[in-house]
Each structure stands twice: as structure tokens, then as C-alpha cells.
């Protein structure tokens, strides 16, 4: 599969923590991720993988180096610009689904797009229904989120991450709370989205099985890519 465009380019990334003493947590990190690539970031606890994820997801802007996402440099943007960029270009899937339990599946899905307020409500609802279908949870859209199984909740969380048609989906231990059967379904869902729809996905994971099924692994040790 040929990719014409990088989704992420990280150049010369150094990151320090200064409390209680100065400690370098990321050391000269350089890599590119192509559009439609499904990449795992792995490493032991303390290797810097979660810190790297925070930087790539624009949640933390205190670093040296440069990060460009979808052809746009995000390094140097202020907090408001970063928040706007995040809402529009990055979808998140966490270990816990963070669905609102008292809302229906459809309401949970529509929220990010309604908040972004760039498309009419009819379009947003249509998009939500397409995603429910795509992620194989059709028939659940009127149910309360709290009534779904763990695997279904996580698939809805993926659908929600896709609502604003993000350049990148960032996963933080996205199968961490699931049994192996549901974890497998989630991994296959990601693979399908990358392959069929050119969705770029970057996930931090401890799960070796998850990492093995990605297109590529970026392994960190002591703040460096190994």
C-alpha cells in the first residue's frame, strides 16, 4: 500500500522533568508515521512511552524538537490553538471507555462533533449511524452506554474517536481493560480501519499480542528508540 503523506513527523525530541531533580525522560526521538499506518509504542514502565504519547497528542508542549501532524507544525502553538487542533485532528481511545453512562450510544457518539460545531446535526447523526454499522454495534444505538458489554463499549469509544474524521487516532492501552476475546476484536477493528480507510493509529501498549499485530513497533528503553 503506498502512502503519499506522513501523518506524524517527530524530529529531535528531548523532554526533561525538573522535579525534584532534572531528569531527561526522552532523548533525541526521531520517527515518521505514514498515513494509514497502525503503530504500537512499547517499552517497560518508565521507558518514556506515555510521555511520548502526551507530546504526540499535543497534551504537553514543554519539549525540545519539532512535531508536525498532518503537514501542520504543532510545536509552538498556544494552549487554545492546541486544544482546537486536537478536537479537530486527533481521536482518543483510552484504557477506560469514558462513555457517559446515562446517555445513549448515539448521544455519546454525537457529542464530540456537536461540540466541534462544524457540521449540521443531521449530518452528525448520519455519521454516528454509519460508524455504529462500521464497528459492528448496529442495533445498540438507542441503548444506554452503561447497558453495553465491555467489548461493545470499547468499540463505541473507537467510533467516538472517529466522529470528527481525525488525522490520527491515539490509543492509550486501548485493550488494557478487556479480556483476550474482546481485546482481539478491538485490535482487528483497528487493523481494519487502518487498512480499509487509511486511518492512522498510534497506540501505547503493554500487550505483546497487540504489538505483534500492528504494522510497526516503536520500542522505547530509557527514553530512546531501540
C-alpha positions in Angstrom: 0.0 0.0 0.0 1.6 3.3 -1.0 1.3 6.3 1.3 1.8 9.7 -0.1 1.8 11.6 3.1 3.2 11.4 6.7 0.7 11.7 9.4 3.3 12.5 12.0 6.9 13.6 11.8 8.8 13.9 15.1 12.3 15.4 14.9 14.9 15.7 17.7 12.5 15.4 20.6 14.0 15.8 24.0 11.9 16.1 27.2 13.0 16.8 30.7 11.3 16.6 34.1 12.6 19.0 36.7 11.1 17.8 39.9 12.7 17.0 42.3 15.8 16.9 40.1 16.3 17.4 36.4 15.9 14.1 34.6 15.8 13.6 30.8 12.9 11.3 30.0 13.1 11.4 26.2 16.4 11.5 24.3 16.6 12.6 20.7 13.5 10.9 19.4 13.1 10.9 15.6 10.5 9.0 13.6 7.7 9.3 11.0 4.4 7.6 10.8 2.7 7.3 7.4 -1.0 7.9 6.8 -2.9 4.6 7.3 -0.2 3.0 9.4 -1.0 1.2 12.6 1.9 1.7 15.0 2.5 0.4 18.6 4.7 2.3 21.1 6.1 -0.2 23.5 8.5 -0.2 26.4 8.8 -1.1 30.1 7.2 1.2 32.7 9.4 4.3 32.9 10.7 4.0 29.4 9.1 7.2 28.3 6.3 5.8 26.1 3.4 7.5 27.9 5.4 10.8 27.9 5.9 10.4 24.2 2.2 9.8 23.7 1.4 13.0 25.6 3.7 15.0 23.3 2.3 13.5 20.1 -1.3 14.1 21.2 -0.4 17.8 21.9 -1.4 17.5 25.6 2.1 18.5 26.6 4.1 21.2 24.8 7.1 21.5 27.1 9.8 19.8 25.0 12.7 20.5 22.6 12.4 19.5 19.0 9.6 19.6 16.5 6.3 17.7 15.9 4.3 18.1 12.7 0.9 16.4 12.4 -0.9 16.1 9.0 1.6 18.6 7.5 1.0 21.2 10.2 3.6 22.1 12.7 2.1 21.9 16.2 5.2 22.8 18.1 4.9 26.4 19.2 1.1 26.6 19.2 -0.5 28.1 22.3 -2.9 26.1 24.5 -6.1 27.3 22.8 -4.7 26.5 19.3 -3.5 23.1 20.5 -7.0 22.3 22.0 -8.7 23.3 18.8 -6.2 21.3 16.7 -6.8 18.3 19.0 -10.5 18.4 18.8 -10.4 18.5 15.0 -7.5 16.2 14.1 -6.9 13.7 16.9 -9.3 11.0 18.2 -8.6 9.3 21.6 -9.2 5.8 22.8 -8.2 5.2 26.4 -8.0 2.1 28.6 -11.4 3.0 30.1 -14.1 4.0 27.6 -15.2 7.2 29.3 -18.7 7.0 27.8 -21.4 8.9 29.6 -23.4 6.0 31.2 -26.7 7.9 31.4 -26.6 8.8 27.6 -27.5 6.6 24.7 -24.8 5.2 22.4 -26.0 7.7 19.7 -25.8 10.7 22.1 -22.3 9.6 23.2 -21.2 9.4 19.6 -22.6 12.7 18.5 -21.2 14.8 21.4 -17.6 15.4 20.0 -19.0 16.5 16.6 -21.7 18.7 18.2 -19.0 20.3 20.4 -16.8 21.0 17.4 -19.9 22.5 15.7 -18.7 22.4 12.1 -21.4 20.2 10.6 -25.2 20.2 10.8 -26.9 17.9 13.3 -28.4 15.7 10.6 -25.0 15.0 9.1 -23.6 14.2 12.6 -26.4 11.8 13.3 -25.9 10.1 9.9 -22.2 9.8 10.6 -22.8 8.3 14.0 -25.1 5.7 12.5 -22.6 4.8 9.8 -19.9 4.3 12.5 -22.2 2.1 14.6 -22.6 0.0 11.5 -18.9 0.0 10.6 -17.9 -1.1 14.1 -20.4 -3.8 14.2 -22.6 -2.5 17.0 -25.7 -1.8 14.9 -28.9 -2.2 16.9 -27.3 -0.8 20.1 -27.5 2.9 19.2 -30.6 3.6 21.4 -29.3 1.7 24.4 -27.7 3.5 27.4 -23.9 3.2 27.3 -24.0 1.5 30.7 -26.0 -1.4 29.3 -23.4 -2.5 26.8 -20.8 -5.2 27.3 -17.1 -4.2 27.8 -16.2 -5.0 24.3 -19.1 -3.1 22.8 -18.3 -0.1 25.0 -14.7 0.0 23.7 -15.9 -0.3 20.1 -18.3 2.7 20.7 -15.3 4.5 22.2 -13.4 3.9 18.9 -16.4 5.1 16.9 -16.5 8.3 19.1 -12.8 8.8 18.4 -13.6 8.7 14.7 -16.5 11.1 14.7 -14.6 14.2 13.6 -12.7 12.2 10.9 -9.4 12.7 12.7 -6.0 12.5 11.0 -4.8 10.2 13.8 -6.4 8.0 16.5 -4.2 7.8 19.6 -4.8 4.8 21.8 -3.5 4.6 25.4 -3.6 1.0 26.4 -6.9 0.6 24.5 -7.2 -3.1 25.3 -6.0 -2.8 28.9 -9.4 -3.4 30.5 -10.6 -6.2 28.1 -10.4 -10.0 28.2 -8.5 -11.6 25.4 -11.5 -12.2 23.2 -12.7 -8.6 23.3 -9.1 -7.3 23.0 -8.7 -9.3 19.8 -11.9 -7.8 18.4 -10.6 -4.3 19.2 -7.2 -5.0 17.6 -8.9 -6.3 14.5 -11.1 -3.2 14.4 -8.0 -1.0 14.4 -6.4 -3.1 11.7 -9.5 -2.8 9.5 -9.7 1.0 10.0 -6.0 1.4 9.0 -6.2 -0.9 6.0 -9.6 -0.1 4.6 -9.9 3.6 5.5 -6.3 4.8 5.7 -6.8 5.7 9.3 -3.5 6.4 11.1 -3.5 4.8 14.5 -0.8 5.1 17.2 -1.2 3.1 20.4 0.8 2.7 23.6 0.5 -0.8 24.8 2.0 -3.3 27.3 0.3 -6.2 25.4 2.7 -8.1 23.2 -0.1 -9.7 21.2 -1.4 -6.3 20.4 2.0 -5.0 19.3 2.7 -8.1 17.2 -0.5 -7.4 15.2 0.5 -3.8 14.4 2.2 -2.7 11.2 5.2 -1.5 13.1 6.6 -1.3 16.7 8.4 1.8 18.1 10.1 0.3 21.1 11.5 2.6 23.8 14.0 2.0 26.6 15.3 4.6 28.9 13.9 7.4 26.8 15.4 6.2 23.5 14.1 4.3 20.5 15.8 1.0 20.4 
